[in-house]
Amino acid sequence: MVETLEKIENRPQTLRLIALDRVRDAVMEGRIAPGERLVERTLAESLGVSRSVIREVIRNLESEGLVESAPSGPRLATISPAQAQQIYEIRSQLESSAAAACAEASTPEVVSQLAAALKAIRQAHDDRNPIGALRASTRFYEIIFMTGQHDIAWDIVQRLNGRISQMRAMTLSVVGRQAAGLKRLSKIVAAIADRNPAAASSACRQHVQEAATIAIKMLQESEGAR
């Protein structure tokens, strides 16, 4: 629930960004449920900020597709199986293409950066820190896209990142998914280290397809339970 959000004690100029991160983290951790109404007063009191800051946060989350308007006020958006399928198809196309380009441009420094990001993902899983894992995963893919000079594609991914992270958090809750996901990511790194575009692209597609299968099944079951 939103009442459990940690109050912001310091007041730097980036207060809106801190508040945005806190609310987004709550969404990723499931503390704000899909369809739940976002009440400005409650969020403002929980975080210790003004309602104007919360309004900016909600507008930002709307632009990410995480919040939708409703007659009773803004609510955390739900994702349908059909929408999830579209998002995973976009991910598969953009990530596999970026991974192939990254493999072609790979250097020892890039491989070292990817290995460090992968280590951070693994450590976050070990620490049972889902937000840390999501942030490390974002960094992992940022390296791939930027190395392959797929900056426009990365902008598209960033606009979808809220919903991607929401589903990523959901799939990671499945027993065995963390280990399987790390294994797939390791294959991507190995292919990039070998400068093998085809293998890097294939490993990406397999990784996304596995996640898509899990997420879509979970969403279908959730729809059936309502």
N, C-alpha and C positions, 0 to 999 in steps of 0.2 A: 504494500500500500504506500501511497505517496507520503504518509505521515512518517515513514521510516527513513526518509532521505536525510542525509547528513547536512546540518546547517553550515552555511558558508560564514566563516568568522572574519576572514580578510576581505578587503574591498578594493582590489586592484582595478585598473581600467578595463580589464578583460572579464569583468563580472558576468556579462551576458554569456560569454563563451564557457565560463566555469559552470554556470547554471545549466546551460545547454548540455554540457557533458554529463552533469549529474542526472538530469532527467533522461537523457539517452541511455546512460548506464542502467538506470532503473528499468527502462523498457527492455534492454537486452537481458537483464537478470530475471525478468518476469515479475518484477515488483509492481509494475503497472500492466494490467492485463489487456489484451486486445478487446476493443469495444468499451473500455472503461473511460468515463468522462474525465477530462482534465479541467479541474476547477482552479481558476486563477488564484483565488484567495487561499485555498488550501496549499497549493504549490508555493506561493509566495511566503506563507508563514513557515512552511516546512524548511525552505531553503534560507529564509531570513533575507529576502530581497523584495524589491517593490513589484507591484503587479504589472508595471510597465515593462520590467525586465522579463517577466513571465510571458507577457503578450508577444515580445520579440522572440522568445524561445519557441513558443507555439507556432508562430509564423515560420520559423526556420524548420521546425519539424514537419510542418505542412508541405514545405518545398521539397523535403526528402521523401514524402509519401508516407511518413509514419503517423501523421495525424490527419483526420478528415473532419469536415464540418458536419454538424447535425443540428436539427432544430433546437435541441436542448443544450447545445454548446459543443466545443471541439472534443473529439474522442480519439483514443488510440486506434489507428486503422487496423482492420483485419486483412489477412491475405487469403485469397481463395486458392484452391488447387490450380485453377486455370492461370491465375496471375503468377503463381509460383513457377509454373511450367515455362511461362514466357521469360521470367527473370533468369531462370537457370539456362534457358536456351541462349539468352544474350550473354550470360557469363561464359558459357562454353565457347561461344564464337570469339568473344573478345580476349578471354584469358588464353585460349589455345594459340591464337594468332600472336599475342604478345609474348608468350613463352617461346615460340619458334623464333621470333625476332631477337629475343633476349639470348637464346642459345647461339645465334649467329654472331652476336656482338659480345659474347661472354669473355670476361677476363678473370684472372685469379682474384682480383679485388671484388668483383661482382659475386663470384662464388663464395667468397669469405663473408660478404654481407648477407647473402641468402642463408648460409649456414648459421650465422649469428641470429638471424630472425627465426629460423627453424628451432634453434636452441631455446630462444625466448618463448616460443609457442609451447614447446615441450615442458619447460619449467613452469609456465603458467598452468598447464594441465596438472602437473604434479602438485602444484600449490593450490589446486582447486580454485583458480582465479579466472573465471570465464571472461571478465572484461579484459584482463591482461592478455588472454589468449586471442581475443578478437582484435585487439590493437596490434598485437604482434603479427597476426595474420594479414591485417591491412598493410603493415609495413613490408611483409614478405611480397605481396602482390605489387606494391608500389615500386619496389626495386625492379621487379620483372618488367612492368610497363615502362618505367622510365629508361631502363637500359635498352629496351627495344625501340625507344623513341615513339611509343604509342601514347603520347600525352593527351591527344583528343579522346582516345578510347578510355584513358584513365579518368578524364573528366566525366565521361558517361557513367563509368563504374562508381565514381564518387557520388553522383546524384542518386544512384540506386543503393548506395552503401548502407543506408539505414535499414532498408528492407532485406538486403543481403545478410547483414550482420544479425538481424532478427531471426532469419531462418538458419543461419550458421549456428547460432546459440541453441536453437531448437534441435538441430540434428546432432550436436555434440552431447546432448543429454541422453542419447541412445547408447546403451552399453556396447562397448567395443568400437564405437565410431571414432573416438579420439586416437586409438592405436592405428586403426585403418587409415584415418586421415593423415596422420604423421608419416605412415609408410608411403602413401601416395605423394605427399609433398617431398619426401626424400628422393623419390624417383624423378620428380621434376628437377630438383637440384642436381642430381647425378647426370641427367640428360643435358642440362645447361652446362655443367662442368665439362662434359664430353663434346660440347659444341655440336649437338645432334638435334637440329630443329624438329625433325619428324617425331623423335622420341619424346621431346619436351611437350610438343603439341598433343600427342596421344596421351601422355600421362596426365596432362591438364584435363582433357576431355573425360577420361576415366574418373578422375577425382570429382569433377562436377557432377557427372552422371550418378555416381554413388550417393552423393549428397541429395541430389534431386529426387531420387527414388525414395529415400527415407523421408524427406520433408513433405513431398506430395502425399505419401501414404498417411503421415501424421495429420496433415490438414484435412484429408478426406475423412479420416476417423473422427476428427474433431467436429466436422460438419455433420456427420451422421449422428453424433451424440447430442446435437442441439435440437 
